[in-house]
Amino acid sequence: MHPRKALRPARPVKPGSLAEKIRADHPVAAAVVSHLFGDWMCVERMEDLARRDFAILADGFVSRGVFAERRRHYDGIVPC
């Protein structure tokens, strides 16, 4: 990772995204969180996954474009 590149102005974080649920005090860490998770929408129902390009349920089930997967079950630690 290149810290100066991470701090470049990025696209805005979408309201309701996973990035809004992750707190990072360091500016580089906050920029990386925004970059990685600013498009990931937190949804509550399986039906909502189909309405978003990038979405995640509270149990960790994700939808990314045409792919849907559960890499592992929610462990109670990783913020989802």
mmCIF file of the N, C-alpha and C atoms, coordinates in Angstrom:
data_MODEL
# 
_entry.id   MODEL 
# 
loop_
_atom_site.group_PDB 
_atom_site.id 
_atom_site.type_symbol 
_atom_site.label_atom_id 
_atom_site.label_alt_id 
_atom_site.label_comp_id 
_atom_site.label_asym_id 
_atom_site.label_entity_id 
_atom_site.label_seq_id 
_atom_site.pdbx_PDB_ins_code 
_atom_site.Cartn_x 
_atom_site.Cartn_y 
_atom_site.Cartn_z 
_atom_site.occupancy 
_atom_site.B_iso_or_equiv 
_atom_site.pdbx_formal_charge 
_atom_site.auth_seq_id 
_atom_site.auth_comp_id 
_atom_site.auth_asym_id 
_atom_site.auth_atom_id 
_atom_site.pdbx_PDB_model_num 
ATOM 1   N N  . MET A 1 1  ? 0.833   -1.173  0.000   1.00 0.00 ? 1  MET A N  1 
ATOM 2   C CA . MET A 1 1  ? 0.000   0.000   0.000   1.00 0.00 ? 1  MET A CA 1 
ATOM 3   C C  . MET A 1 1  ? 0.877   1.236   0.000   1.00 0.00 ? 1  MET A C  1 
ATOM 4   N N  . HIS A 1 2  ? 0.452   2.251   -0.721  1.00 0.00 ? 2  HIS A N  1 
ATOM 5   C CA . HIS A 1 2  ? 1.171   3.509   -0.812  1.00 0.00 ? 2  HIS A CA 1 
ATOM 6   C C  . HIS A 1 2  ? 0.381   4.562   -0.028  1.00 0.00 ? 2  HIS A C  1 
ATOM 7   N N  . PRO A 1 3  ? 0.870   4.981   1.149   1.00 0.00 ? 3  PRO A N  1 
ATOM 8   C CA . PRO A 1 3  ? 0.091   5.883   1.998   1.00 0.00 ? 3  PRO A CA 1 
ATOM 9   C C  . PRO A 1 3  ? -0.295  7.201   1.324   1.00 0.00 ? 3  PRO A C  1 
ATOM 10  N N  . ARG A 1 4  ? 0.605   7.800   0.544   1.00 0.00 ? 4  ARG A N  1 
ATOM 11  C CA . ARG A 1 4  ? 0.251   9.069   -0.104  1.00 0.00 ? 4  ARG A CA 1 
ATOM 12  C C  . ARG A 1 4  ? -0.853  8.876   -1.134  1.00 0.00 ? 4  ARG A C  1 
ATOM 13  N N  . LYS A 1 5  ? -0.812  7.770   -1.846  1.00 0.00 ? 5  LYS A N  1 
ATOM 14  C CA . LYS A 1 5  ? -1.886  7.497   -2.809  1.00 0.00 ? 5  LYS A CA 1 
ATOM 15  C C  . LYS A 1 5  ? -3.209  7.247   -2.088  1.00 0.00 ? 5  LYS A C  1 
ATOM 16  N N  . ALA A 1 6  ? -3.146  6.615   -0.930  1.00 0.00 ? 6  ALA A N  1 
ATOM 17  C CA . ALA A 1 6  ? -4.367  6.348   -0.165  1.00 0.00 ? 6  ALA A CA 1 
ATOM 18  C C  . ALA A 1 6  ? -5.052  7.642   0.261   1.00 0.00 ? 6  ALA A C  1 
ATOM 19  N N  . LEU A 1 7  ? -4.267  8.687   0.488   1.00 0.00 ? 7  LEU A N  1 
ATOM 20  C CA . LEU A 1 7  ? -4.817  9.951   0.960   1.00 0.00 ? 7  LEU A CA 1 
ATOM 21  C C  . LEU A 1 7  ? -5.340  10.851  -0.162  1.00 0.00 ? 7  LEU A C  1 
ATOM 22  N N  . ARG A 1 8  ? -5.171  10.431  -1.406  1.00 0.00 ? 8  ARG A N  1 
ATOM 23  C CA . ARG A 1 8  ? -5.722  11.215  -2.510  1.00 0.00 ? 8  ARG A CA 1 
ATOM 24  C C  . ARG A 1 8  ? -7.231  11.288  -2.376  1.00 0.00 ? 8  ARG A C  1 
ATOM 25  N N  . PRO A 1 9  ? -7.815  12.392  -2.836  1.00 0.00 ? 9  PRO A N  1 
ATOM 26  C CA . PRO A 1 9  ? -9.287  12.477  -2.746  1.00 0.00 ? 9  PRO A CA 1 
ATOM 27  C C  . PRO A 1 9  ? -9.938  11.280  -3.447  1.00 0.00 ? 9  PRO A C  1 
ATOM 28  N N  . ALA A 1 10 ? -10.838 10.666  -2.742  1.00 0.00 ? 10 ALA A N  1 
ATOM 29  C CA . ALA A 1 10 ? -11.517 9.478   -3.272  1.00 0.00 ? 10 ALA A CA 1 
ATOM 30  C C  . ALA A 1 10 ? -12.989 9.797   -3.506  1.00 0.00 ? 10 ALA A C  1 
ATOM 31  N N  . ARG A 1 11 ? -13.665 8.870   -4.161  1.00 0.00 ? 11 ARG A N  1 
ATOM 32  C CA . ARG A 1 11 ? -15.106 9.055   -4.333  1.00 0.00 ? 11 ARG A CA 1 
ATOM 33  C C  . ARG A 1 11 ? -15.758 9.018   -2.948  1.00 0.00 ? 11 ARG A C  1 
ATOM 34  N N  . PRO A 1 12 ? -16.861 9.708   -2.799  1.00 0.00 ? 12 PRO A N  1 
ATOM 35  C CA . PRO A 1 12 ? -17.499 9.773   -1.480  1.00 0.00 ? 12 PRO A CA 1 
ATOM 36  C C  . PRO A 1 12 ? -18.042 8.416   -1.040  1.00 0.00 ? 12 PRO A C  1 
ATOM 37  N N  . VAL A 1 13 ? -18.054 8.236   0.265   1.00 0.00 ? 13 VAL A N  1 
ATOM 38  C CA . VAL A 1 13 ? -18.627 7.029   0.868   1.00 0.00 ? 13 VAL A CA 1 
ATOM 39  C C  . VAL A 1 13 ? -20.145 7.138   0.769   1.00 0.00 ? 13 VAL A C  1 
ATOM 40  N N  . LYS A 1 14 ? -20.782 6.067   0.322   1.00 0.00 ? 14 LYS A N  1 
ATOM 41  C CA . LYS A 1 14 ? -22.243 6.073   0.187   1.00 0.00 ? 14 LYS A CA 1 
ATOM 42  C C  . LYS A 1 14 ? -22.898 5.970   1.566   1.00 0.00 ? 14 LYS A C  1 
ATOM 43  N N  . PRO A 1 15 ? -23.966 6.728   1.785   1.00 0.00 ? 15 PRO A N  1 
ATOM 44  C CA . PRO A 1 15 ? -24.698 6.622   3.052   1.00 0.00 ? 15 PRO A CA 1 
ATOM 45  C C  . PRO A 1 15 ? -25.213 5.198   3.254   1.00 0.00 ? 15 PRO A C  1 
ATOM 46  N N  . GLY A 1 16 ? -25.018 4.663   4.451   1.00 0.00 ? 16 GLY A N  1 
ATOM 47  C CA . GLY A 1 16 ? -25.454 3.305   4.764   1.00 0.00 ? 16 GLY A CA 1 
ATOM 48  C C  . GLY A 1 16 ? -24.440 2.240   4.398   1.00 0.00 ? 16 GLY A C  1 
ATOM 49  N N  . SER A 1 17 ? -23.260 2.648   3.940   1.00 0.00 ? 17 SER A N  1 
ATOM 50  C CA . SER A 1 17 ? -22.253 1.673   3.531   1.00 0.00 ? 17 SER A CA 1 
ATOM 51  C C  . SER A 1 17 ? -21.538 1.054   4.733   1.00 0.00 ? 17 SER A C  1 
ATOM 52  N N  . LEU A 1 18 ? -20.844 -0.019  4.473   1.00 0.00 ? 18 LEU A N  1 
ATOM 53  C CA . LEU A 1 18 ? -20.052 -0.691  5.499   1.00 0.00 ? 18 LEU A CA 1 
ATOM 54  C C  . LEU A 1 18 ? -18.964 0.238   6.032   1.00 0.00 ? 18 LEU A C  1 
ATOM 55  N N  . ALA A 1 19 ? -18.431 1.115   5.196   1.00 0.00 ? 19 ALA A N  1 
ATOM 56  C CA . ALA A 1 19 ? -17.386 2.054   5.626   1.00 0.00 ? 19 ALA A CA 1 
ATOM 57  C C  . ALA A 1 19 ? -17.868 2.951   6.760   1.00 0.00 ? 19 ALA A C  1 
ATOM 58  N N  . GLU A 1 20 ? -19.139 3.271   6.796   1.00 0.00 ? 20 GLU A N  1 
ATOM 59  C CA . GLU A 1 20 ? -19.676 4.106   7.869   1.00 0.00 ? 20 GLU A CA 1 
ATOM 60  C C  . GLU A 1 20 ? -19.690 3.391   9.211   1.00 0.00 ? 20 GLU A C  1 
ATOM 61  N N  . LYS A 1 21 ? -19.589 2.079   9.201   1.00 0.00 ? 21 LYS A N  1 
ATOM 62  C CA . LYS A 1 21 ? -19.643 1.307   10.439  1.00 0.00 ? 21 LYS A CA 1 
ATOM 63  C C  . LYS A 1 21 ? -18.261 0.980   10.994  1.00 0.00 ? 21 LYS A C  1 
ATOM 64  N N  . ILE A 1 22 ? -17.219 1.315   10.242  1.00 0.00 ? 22 ILE A N  1 
ATOM 65  C CA . ILE A 1 22 ? -15.848 1.010   10.664  1.00 0.00 ? 22 ILE A CA 1 
ATOM 66  C C  . ILE A 1 22 ? -15.160 2.319   11.024  1.00 0.00 ? 22 ILE A C  1 
ATOM 67  N N  . ARG A 1 23 ? -14.676 2.402   12.251  1.00 0.00 ? 23 ARG A N  1 
ATOM 68  C CA . ARG A 1 23 ? -14.006 3.608   12.712  1.00 0.00 ? 23 ARG A CA 1 
ATOM 69  C C  . ARG A 1 23 ? -12.500 3.430   12.632  1.00 0.00 ? 23 ARG A C  1 
ATOM 70  N N  . ALA A 1 24 ? -11.835 4.404   12.063  1.00 0.00 ? 24 ALA A N  1 
ATOM 71  C CA . ALA A 1 24 ? -10.376 4.397   11.982  1.00 0.00 ? 24 ALA A CA 1 
ATOM 72  C C  . ALA A 1 24 ? -9.881  5.792   12.330  1.00 0.00 ? 24 ALA A C  1 
ATOM 73  N N  . ASP A 1 25 ? -9.031  5.901   13.332  1.00 0.00 ? 25 ASP A N  1 
ATOM 74  C CA . ASP A 1 25 ? -8.531  7.203   13.765  1.00 0.00 ? 25 ASP A CA 1 
ATOM 75  C C  . ASP A 1 25 ? -7.388  7.713   12.897  1.00 0.00 ? 25 ASP A C  1 
ATOM 76  N N  . HIS A 1 26 ? -6.603  6.806   12.348  1.00 0.00 ? 26 HIS A N  1 
ATOM 77  C CA . HIS A 1 26 ? -5.471  7.209   11.515  1.00 0.00 ? 26 HIS A CA 1 
ATOM 78  C C  . HIS A 1 26 ? -5.985  7.599   10.135  1.00 0.00 ? 26 HIS A C  1 
ATOM 79  N N  . PRO A 1 27 ? -5.537  8.733   9.569   1.00 0.00 ? 27 PRO A N  1 
ATOM 80  C CA . PRO A 1 27 ? -6.071  9.187   8.277   1.00 0.00 ? 27 PRO A CA 1 
ATOM 81  C C  . PRO A 1 27 ? -5.838  8.209   7.126   1.00 0.00 ? 27 PRO A C  1 
ATOM 82  N N  . VAL A 1 28 ? -4.700  7.523   7.110   1.00 0.00 ? 28 VAL A N  1 
ATOM 83  C CA . VAL A 1 28 ? -4.446  6.556   6.037   1.00 0.00 ? 28 VAL A CA 1 
ATOM 84  C C  . VAL A 1 28 ? -5.385  5.365   6.190   1.00 0.00 ? 28 VAL A C  1 
ATOM 85  N N  . ALA A 1 29 ? -5.548  4.891   7.409   1.00 0.00 ? 29 ALA A N  1 
ATOM 86  C CA . ALA A 1 29 ? -6.462  3.766   7.653   1.00 0.00 ? 29 ALA A CA 1 
ATOM 87  C C  . ALA A 1 29 ? -7.892  4.149   7.277   1.00 0.00 ? 29 ALA A C  1 
ATOM 88  N N  . ALA A 1 30 ? -8.307  5.360   7.630   1.00 0.00 ? 30 ALA A N  1 
ATOM 89  C CA . ALA A 1 30 ? -9.653  5.813   7.290   1.00 0.00 ? 30 ALA A CA 1 
ATOM 90  C C  . ALA A 1 30 ? -9.841  5.899   5.774   1.00 0.00 ? 30 ALA A C  1 
ATOM 91  N N  . ALA A 1 31 ? -8.798  6.344   5.068   1.00 0.00 ? 31 ALA A N  1 
ATOM 92  C CA . ALA A 1 31 ? -8.872  6.421   3.601   1.00 0.00 ? 31 ALA A CA 1 
ATOM 93  C C  . ALA A 1 31 ? -8.983  5.036   2.984   1.00 0.00 ? 31 ALA A C  1 
ATOM 94  N N  . VAL A 1 32 ? -8.254  4.069   3.530   1.00 0.00 ? 32 VAL A N  1 
ATOM 95  C CA . VAL A 1 32 ? -8.310  2.699   3.013   1.00 0.00 ? 32 VAL A CA 1 
ATOM 96  C C  . VAL A 1 32 ? -9.694  2.091   3.277   1.00 0.00 ? 32 VAL A C  1 
ATOM 97  N N  . VAL A 1 33 ? -10.238 2.310   4.460   1.00 0.00 ? 33 VAL A N  1 
ATOM 98  C CA . VAL A 1 33 ? -11.583 1.818   4.779   1.00 0.00 ? 33 VAL A CA 1 
ATOM 99  C C  . VAL A 1 33 ? -12.602 2.411   3.808   1.00 0.00 ? 33 VAL A C  1 
ATOM 100 N N  . SER A 1 34 ? -12.500 3.705   3.560   1.00 0.00 ? 34 SER A N  1 
ATOM 101 C CA . SER A 1 34 ? -13.420 4.350   2.623   1.00 0.00 ? 34 SER A CA 1 
ATOM 102 C C  . SER A 1 34 ? -13.283 3.771   1.225   1.00 0.00 ? 34 SER A C  1 
ATOM 103 N N  . HIS A 1 35 ? -12.055 3.540   0.796   1.00 0.00 ? 35 HIS A N  1 
ATOM 104 C CA . HIS A 1 35 ? -11.796 2.990   -0.536  1.00 0.00 ? 35 HIS A CA 1 
ATOM 105 C C  . HIS A 1 35 ? -12.341 1.566   -0.668  1.00 0.00 ? 35 HIS A C  1 
ATOM 106 N N  . LEU A 1 36 ? -12.084 0.741   0.335   1.00 0.00 ? 36 LEU A N  1 
ATOM 107 C CA . LEU A 1 36 ? -12.474 -0.669  0.252   1.00 0.00 ? 36 LEU A CA 1 
ATOM 108 C C  . LEU A 1 36 ? -13.960 -0.900  0.495   1.00 0.00 ? 36 LEU A C  1 
ATOM 109 N N  . PHE A 1 37 ? -14.560 -0.134  1.396   1.00 0.00 ? 37 PHE A N  1 
ATOM 110 C CA . PHE A 1 37 ? -15.916 -0.434  1.839   1.00 0.00 ? 37 PHE A CA 1 
ATOM 111 C C  . PHE A 1 37 ? -16.933 0.674   1.593   1.00 0.00 ? 37 PHE A C  1 
ATOM 112 N N  . GLY A 1 38 ? -16.551 1.735   0.895   1.00 0.00 ? 38 GLY A N  1 
ATOM 113 C CA . GLY A 1 38 ? -17.453 2.860   0.661   1.00 0.00 ? 38 GLY A CA 1 
ATOM 114 C C  . GLY A 1 38 ? -18.619 2.559   -0.259  1.00 0.00 ? 38 GLY A C  1 
ATOM 115 N N  . ASP A 1 39 ? -18.504 1.497   -1.067  1.00 0.00 ? 39 ASP A N  1 
ATOM 116 C CA . ASP A 1 39 ? -19.599 1.092   -1.969  1.00 0.00 ? 39 ASP A CA 1 
ATOM 117 C C  . ASP A 1 39 ? -20.394 -0.091  -1.424  1.00 0.00 ? 39 ASP A C  1 
ATOM 118 N N  . TRP A 1 40 ? -19.885 -0.754  -0.387  1.00 0.00 ? 40 TRP A N  1 
ATOM 119 C CA . TRP A 1 40 ? -20.548 -1.934  0.169   1.00 0.00 ? 40 TRP A CA 1 
ATOM 120 C C  . TRP A 1 40 ? -21.716 -1.486  1.031   1.00 0.00 ? 40 TRP A C  1 
ATOM 121 N N  . MET A 1 41 ? -22.922 -1.803  0.599   1.00 0.00 ? 41 MET A N  1 
ATOM 122 C CA . MET A 1 41 ? -24.115 -1.412  1.330   1.00 0.00 ? 41 MET A CA 1 
ATOM 123 C C  . MET A 1 41 ? -24.515 -2.493  2.330   1.00 0.00 ? 41 MET A C  1 
ATOM 124 N N  . CYS A 1 42 ? -24.808 -2.078  3.537   1.00 0.00 ? 42 CYS A N  1 
ATOM 125 C CA . CYS A 1 42 ? -25.294 -2.995  4.567   1.00 0.00 ? 42 CYS A CA 1 
ATOM 126 C C  . CYS A 1 42 ? -26.800 -3.142  4.381   1.00 0.00 ? 42 CYS A C  1 
ATOM 127 N N  . VAL A 1 43 ? -27.249 -4.365  4.175   1.00 0.00 ? 43 VAL A N  1 
ATOM 128 C CA . VAL A 1 43 ? -28.674 -4.622  3.969   1.00 0.00 ? 43 VAL A CA 1 
ATOM 129 C C  . VAL A 1 43 ? -29.171 -5.600  5.011   1.00 0.00 ? 43 VAL A C  1 
ATOM 130 N N  . GLU A 1 44 ? -30.465 -5.630  5.202   1.00 0.00 ? 44 GLU A N  1 
ATOM 131 C CA . GLU A 1 44 ? -31.044 -6.465  6.249   1.00 0.00 ? 44 GLU A CA 1 
ATOM 132 C C  . GLU A 1 44 ? -31.730 -7.721  5.739   1.00 0.00 ? 44 GLU A C  1 
ATOM 133 N N  . ARG A 1 45 ? -32.124 -7.711  4.456   1.00 0.00 ? 45 ARG A N  1 
ATOM 134 C CA . ARG A 1 45 ? -32.864 -8.848  3.918   1.00 0.00 ? 45 ARG A CA 1 
ATOM 135 C C  . ARG A 1 45 ? -32.185 -9.383  2.671   1.00 0.00 ? 45 ARG A C  1 
ATOM 136 N N  . MET A 1 46 ? -32.343 -10.661 2.437   1.00 0.00 ? 46 MET A N  1 
ATOM 137 C CA . MET A 1 46 ? -31.767 -11.313 1.268   1.00 0.00 ? 46 MET A CA 1 
ATOM 138 C C  . MET A 1 46 ? -32.250 -10.651 -0.031  1.00 0.00 ? 46 MET A C  1 
ATOM 139 N N  . GLU A 1 47 ? -33.502 -10.209 -0.042  1.00 0.00 ? 47 GLU A N  1 
ATOM 140 C CA . GLU A 1 47 ? -34.055 -9.570  -1.231  1.00 0.00 ? 47 GLU A CA 1 
ATOM 141 C C  . GLU A 1 47 ? -33.314 -8.278  -1.582  1.00 0.00 ? 47 GLU A C  1 
ATOM 142 N N  . ASP A 1 48 ? -32.780 -7.611  -0.572  1.00 0.00 ? 48 ASP A N  1 
ATOM 143 C CA . ASP A 1 48 ? -32.069 -6.353  -0.807  1.00 0.00 ? 48 ASP A CA 1 
ATOM 144 C C  . ASP A 1 48 ? -30.726 -6.555  -1.499  1.00 0.00 ? 48 ASP A C  1 
ATOM 145 N N  . LEU A 1 49 ? -30.177 -7.755  -1.410  1.00 0.00 ? 49 LEU A N  1 
ATOM 146 C CA . LEU A 1 49 ? -28.898 -8.034  -2.076  1.00 0.00 ? 49 LEU A CA 1 
ATOM 147 C C  . LEU A 1 49 ? -29.008 -7.830  -3.584  1.00 0.00 ? 49 LEU A C  1 
ATOM 148 N N  . ALA A 1 50 ? -30.136 -8.200  -4.157  1.00 0.00 ? 50 ALA A N  1 
ATOM 149 C CA . ALA A 1 50 ? -30.327 -8.104  -5.609  1.00 0.00 ? 50 ALA A CA 1 
ATOM 150 C C  . ALA A 1 50 ? -30.449 -6.660  -6.082  1.00 0.00 ? 50 ALA A C  1 
ATOM 151 N N  . ARG A 1 51 ? -30.760 -5.760  -5.180  1.00 0.00 ? 51 ARG A N  1 
ATOM 152 C CA . ARG A 1 51 ? -30.954 -4.356  -5.551  1.00 0.00 ? 51 ARG A CA 1 
ATOM 153 C C  . ARG A 1 51 ? -29.662 -3.551  -5.555  1.00 0.00 ? 51 ARG A C  1 
ATOM 154 N N  . ARG A 1 52 ? -28.588 -4.115  -5.083  1.00 0.00 ? 52 ARG A N  1 
ATOM 155 C CA . ARG A 1 52 ? -27.318 -3.392  -4.946  1.00 0.00 ? 52 ARG A CA 1 
ATOM 156 C C  . ARG A 1 52 ? -26.210 -4.104  -5.717  1.00 0.00 ? 52 ARG A C  1 
ATOM 157 N N  . ASP A 1 53 ? -25.245 -3.333  -6.204  1.00 0.00 ? 53 ASP A N  1 
ATOM 158 C CA . ASP A 1 53 ? -24.088 -3.939  -6.871  1.00 0.00 ? 53 ASP A CA 1 
ATOM 159 C C  . ASP A 1 53 ? -23.156 -4.603  -5.860  1.00 0.00 ? 53 ASP A C  1 
ATOM 160 N N  . PHE A 1 54 ? -22.982 -3.956  -4.708  1.00 0.00 ? 54 PHE A N  1 
ATOM 161 C CA . PHE A 1 54 ? -22.144 -4.483  -3.641  1.00 0.00 ? 54 PHE A CA 1 
ATOM 162 C C  . PHE A 1 54 ? -22.951 -4.395  -2.353  1.00 0.00 ? 54 PHE A C  1 
ATOM 163 N N  . ALA A 1 55 ? -23.272 -5.540  -1.757  1.00 0.00 ? 55 ALA A N  1 
ATOM 164 C CA . ALA A 1 55 ? -24.079 -5.535  -0.540  1.00 0.00 ? 55 ALA A CA 1 
ATOM 165 C C  . ALA A 1 55 ? -23.638 -6.650  0.390   1.00 0.00 ? 55 ALA A C  1 
ATOM 166 N N  . ILE A 1 56 ? -23.901 -6.442  1.685   1.00 0.00 ? 56 ILE A N  1 
ATOM 167 C CA . ILE A 1 56 ? -23.544 -7.434  2.693   1.00 0.00 ? 56 ILE A CA 1 
ATOM 168 C C  . ILE A 1 56 ? -24.643 -7.505  3.741   1.00 0.00 ? 56 ILE A C  1 
ATOM 169 N N  . LEU A 1 57 ? -24.976 -8.736  4.136   1.00 0.00 ? 57 LEU A N  1 
ATOM 170 C CA . LEU A 1 57 ? -25.923 -8.965  5.227   1.00 0.00 ? 57 LEU A CA 1 
ATOM 171 C C  . LEU A 1 57 ? -25.150 -9.015  6.540   1.00 0.00 ? 57 LEU A C  1 
ATOM 172 N N  . ALA A 1 58 ? -25.846 -8.903  7.651   1.00 0.00 ? 58 ALA A N  1 
ATOM 173 C CA . ALA A 1 58 ? -25.209 -8.916  8.972   1.00 0.00 ? 58 ALA A CA 1 
ATOM 174 C C  . ALA A 1 58 ? -24.453 -10.209 9.244   1.00 0.00 ? 58 ALA A C  1 
ATOM 175 N N  . ASP A 1 59 ? -24.848 -11.313 8.589   1.00 0.00 ? 59 ASP A N  1 
ATOM 176 C CA . ASP A 1 59 ? -24.159 -12.585 8.826   1.00 0.00 ? 59 ASP A CA 1 
ATOM 177 C C  . ASP A 1 59 ? -22.962 -12.796 7.903   1.00 0.00 ? 59 ASP A C  1 
ATOM 178 N N  . GLY A 1 60 ? -22.641 -11.800 7.074   1.00 0.00 ? 60 GLY A N  1 
ATOM 179 C CA . GLY A 1 60 ? -21.473 -11.891 6.211   1.00 0.00 ? 60 GLY A CA 1 
ATOM 180 C C  . GLY A 1 60 ? -21.744 -12.365 4.797   1.00 0.00 ? 60 GLY A C  1 
ATOM 181 N N  . PHE A 1 61 ? -22.977 -12.680 4.459   1.00 0.00 ? 61 PHE A N  1 
ATOM 182 C CA . PHE A 1 61 ? -23.312 -13.095 3.096   1.00 0.00 ? 61 PHE A CA 1 
ATOM 183 C C  . PHE A 1 61 ? -23.223 -11.870 2.200   1.00 0.00 ? 61 PHE A C  1 
ATOM 184 N N  . VAL A 1 62 ? -22.486 -11.973 1.095   1.00 0.00 ? 62 VAL A N  1 
ATOM 185 C CA . VAL A 1 62 ? -22.258 -10.811 0.238   1.00 0.00 ? 62 VAL A CA 1 
ATOM 186 C C  . VAL A 1 62 ? -22.729 -11.049 -1.188  1.00 0.00 ? 62 VAL A C  1 
ATOM 187 N N  . SER A 1 63 ? -23.017 -9.944  -1.850  1.00 0.00 ? 63 SER A N  1 
ATOM 188 C CA . SER A 1 63 ? -23.343 -9.950  -3.264  1.00 0.00 ? 63 SER A CA 1 
ATOM 189 C C  . SER A 1 63 ? -22.446 -8.910  -3.919  1.00 0.00 ? 63 SER A C  1 
ATOM 190 N N  . ARG A 1 64 ? -21.657 -9.365  -4.906  1.00 0.00 ? 64 ARG A N  1 
ATOM 191 C CA . ARG A 1 64 ? -20.757 -8.471  -5.643  1.00 0.00 ? 64 ARG A CA 1 
ATOM 192 C C  . ARG A 1 64 ? -21.034 -8.680  -7.112  1.00 0.00 ? 64 ARG A C  1 
ATOM 193 N N  . GLY A 1 65 ? -21.773 -7.765  -7.708  1.00 0.00 ? 65 GLY A N  1 
ATOM 194 C CA . GLY A 1 65 ? -22.128 -7.929  -9.114  1.00 0.00 ? 65 GLY A CA 1 
ATOM 195 C C  . GLY A 1 65 ? -22.942 -9.194  -9.312  1.00 0.00 ? 65 GLY A C  1 
ATOM 196 N N  . VAL A 1 66 ? -22.450 -10.103 -10.152 1.00 0.00 ? 66 VAL A N  1 
ATOM 197 C CA . VAL A 1 66 ? -23.180 -11.342 -10.431 1.00 0.00 ? 66 VAL A CA 1 
ATOM 198 C C  . VAL A 1 66 ? -22.842 -12.451 -9.440  1.00 0.00 ? 66 VAL A C  1 
ATOM 199 N N  . PHE A 1 67 ? -21.953 -12.191 -8.502  1.00 0.00 ? 67 PHE A N  1 
ATOM 200 C CA . PHE A 1 67 ? -21.517 -13.218 -7.558  1.00 0.00 ? 67 PHE A CA 1 
ATOM 201 C C  . PHE A 1 67 ? -22.144 -13.005 -6.185  1.00 0.00 ? 67 PHE A C  1 
ATOM 202 N N  . ALA A 1 68 ? -22.514 -14.108 -5.551  1.00 0.00 ? 68 ALA A N  1 
ATOM 203 C CA . ALA A 1 68 ? -23.012 -14.093 -4.176  1.00 0.00 ? 68 ALA A CA 1 
ATOM 204 C C  . ALA A 1 68 ? -22.265 -15.187 -3.431  1.00 0.00 ? 68 ALA A C  1 
ATOM 205 N N  . GLU A 1 69 ? -21.795 -14.867 -2.246  1.00 0.00 ? 69 GLU A N  1 
ATOM 206 C CA . GLU A 1 69 ? -21.010 -15.855 -1.506  1.00 0.00 ? 69 GLU A CA 1 
ATOM 207 C C  . GLU A 1 69 ? -21.021 -15.596 -0.013  1.00 0.00 ? 69 GLU A C  1 
ATOM 208 N N  . ARG A 1 70 ? -20.706 -16.625 0.735   1.00 0.00 ? 70 ARG A N  1 
ATOM 209 C CA . ARG A 1 70 ? -20.481 -16.522 2.165   1.00 0.00 ? 70 ARG A CA 1 
ATOM 210 C C  . ARG A 1 70 ? -19.126 -17.184 2.414   1.00 0.00 ? 70 ARG A C  1 
ATOM 211 N N  . ARG A 1 71 ? -18.124 -16.384 2.597   1.00 0.00 ? 71 ARG A N  1 
ATOM 212 C CA . ARG A 1 71 ? -16.782 -16.937 2.804   1.00 0.00 ? 71 ARG A CA 1 
ATOM 213 C C  . ARG A 1 71 ? -16.662 -17.629 4.136   1.00 0.00 ? 71 ARG A C  1 
ATOM 214 N N  . ARG A 1 72 ? -17.307 -17.073 5.140   1.00 0.00 ? 72 ARG A N  1 
ATOM 215 C CA . ARG A 1 72 ? -17.345 -17.699 6.460   1.00 0.00 ? 72 ARG A CA 1 
ATOM 216 C C  . ARG A 1 72 ? -18.511 -17.090 7.215   1.00 0.00 ? 72 ARG A C  1 
ATOM 217 N N  . HIS A 1 73 ? -18.943 -17.750 8.252   1.00 0.00 ? 73 HIS A N  1 
ATOM 218 C CA . HIS A 1 73 ? -20.043 -17.224 9.047   1.00 0.00 ? 73 HIS A CA 1 
ATOM 219 C C  . HIS A 1 73 ? -19.545 -16.074 9.899   1.00 0.00 ? 73 HIS A C  1 
ATOM 220 N N  . TYR A 1 74 ? -20.434 -15.153 10.187  1.00 0.00 ? 74 TYR A N  1 
ATOM 221 C CA . TYR A 1 74 ? -20.108 -13.996 11.014  1.00 0.00 ? 74 TYR A CA 1 
ATOM 222 C C  . TYR A 1 74 ? -19.596 -14.481 12.367  1.00 0.00 ? 74 TYR A C  1 
ATOM 223 N N  . ASP A 1 75 ? -18.419 -13.964 12.756  1.00 0.00 ? 75 ASP A N  1 
ATOM 224 C CA . ASP A 1 75 ? -17.782 -14.414 13.988  1.00 0.00 ? 75 ASP A CA 1 
ATOM 225 C C  . ASP A 1 75 ? -18.023 -13.503 15.176  1.00 0.00 ? 75 ASP A C  1 
ATOM 226 N N  . GLY A 1 76 ? -18.820 -12.469 14.997  1.00 0.00 ? 76 GLY A N  1 
ATOM 227 C CA . GLY A 1 76 ? -19.106 -11.558 16.092  1.00 0.00 ? 76 GLY A CA 1 
ATOM 228 C C  . GLY A 1 76 ? -18.028 -10.522 16.312  1.00 0.00 ? 76 GLY A C  1 
ATOM 229 N N  . ILE A 1 77 ? -16.964 -10.548 15.512  1.00 0.00 ? 77 ILE A N  1 
ATOM 230 C CA . ILE A 1 77 ? -15.854 -9.617  15.669  1.00 0.00 ? 77 ILE A CA 1 
ATOM 231 C C  . ILE A 1 77 ? -15.779 -8.657  14.495  1.00 0.00 ? 77 ILE A C  1 
ATOM 232 N N  . VAL A 1 78 ? -15.775 -9.180  13.277  1.00 0.00 ? 78 VAL A N  1 
ATOM 233 C CA . VAL A 1 78 ? -15.659 -8.355  12.077  1.00 0.00 ? 78 VAL A CA 1 
ATOM 234 C C  . VAL A 1 78 ? -16.936 -7.540  11.931  1.00 0.00 ? 78 VAL A C  1 
ATOM 235 N N  . PRO A 1 79 ? -16.845 -6.200  11.784  1.00 0.00 ? 79 PRO A N  1 
ATOM 236 C CA . PRO A 1 79 ? -18.069 -5.401  11.679  1.00 0.00 ? 79 PRO A CA 1 
ATOM 237 C C  . PRO A 1 79 ? -18.787 -5.624  10.352  1.00 0.00 ? 79 PRO A C  1 
ATOM 238 N N  . CYS A 1 80 ? -20.030 -6.010  10.427  1.00 0.00 ? 80 CYS A N  1 
ATOM 239 C CA . CYS A 1 80 ? -20.855 -6.215  9.231   1.00 0.00 ? 80 CYS A CA 1 
ATOM 240 C C  . CYS A 1 80 ? -22.174 -5.507  9.420   1.00 0.00 ? 80 CYS A C  1 
# 
